[in-house]
Amino acid sequence: MKLTDDEVRYVADLANLRLSDDEVKRMSHDLGEILTHIEQLNALDTAEVAPMAQVLYDADETATLREDVPHQPLSNKEALANAAESGAGYYKVPRVIER
């Protein structure tokens, strides 16, 4: 599947990325290859394939889920102990969104 430069720039803008013209050309090719592969996967008939995993199922002795044991949660002071910067009981992080 071939993507136009405008489509690549649109997707990059959604991800808040600034791409050079060379990067747009490369991403156009790479994303096109990915979408072509996905189209091939979508063409496969999976009607007879059983699901490999399910979140909601009855657990048995082979289940790999851990026991849900209640324990004491971290205090606010413990949670912030390794924070690079904190204040007023919260993590402080640098602003990253400029729009």
N, C-alpha and C positions, 0 to 999 in steps of 0.2 A: 504494500500500500504506500503510495507516495503522498507525503505531506507537503503542503506549500510552506514557504518561508513565513507567511503571515500566520498560519496555524501554529507553527513552532514558536513564533514570537508571542502569540496569544497565550499558549500554555506556559511559556517562560514567565510572562507577566503575571499569570495567576499564581505562580510559585514565587513571585517577587524576585526573579532572576533577571539579570542584564547580560545578554549574550552578544558577543561580537558577531560580525557577518560570517566568519569562518566557523564559529561555534554553531551558528544557526544552520549552516550547510551540513555540518557533521551530525547535529541532532536530528535534522530532517531525515537523513539516511538511517541513523540508528533507531529512531522512533518508528520509522517506516518498517524496518526489519522486525521490530518487536510486534507491531500490529499485524504484520503478515503472519508471524508465528501464531499469534492469538487467533487469527482467522482459521488457520489450519487446525488448531485445537478445538475451536467451536464447531468445526465440520465433523468431528468424531461423534459416533453414536455411543452415548454412555448410558443408555436406558437399562442395560443389563448389568451395569457395574455397581456393586454394592458400595455404599459410603465407607470410607476408611476410618472416619472419626465422627463422633457425634457428642456434642456437649451435654445434651440431655439424654441420659440412658441409665438403666438400672445397673448399679455397680455390683460387681461380683469379686471373688477372691483374686482375679487377675487385673483388676482395675489399678491404675497407677496414680490414683488420686490420694493425697495425704489426708489424714484425719483432720477435721476442722476442730482444733482445740482452742478455746478462748484463752487469751493471755492479756497481760497488762499492756495497754498501748503506750507509745512514747509520749513523754511530757513535751510541752512546747519547748522548754529549755533544752531537752535532749535532742529534739528534732533540729533545732537551730544551732547545736553545738559545733558542727563542722561547716556551717554556712560561710561563704566568703564574706558576705555582708548581710546584716540583718538589722531590723529596727521595728519597734512597736509590735514585737511578737511575730513578724513576718520575714520571709526571705526578701532581700532587695536584689533586683537584677537590672542590668542595663537595658535601656529602651532599645528595641530592635525594629519596631514598626514605625516607619516614617510617613506613611500615607495617611 
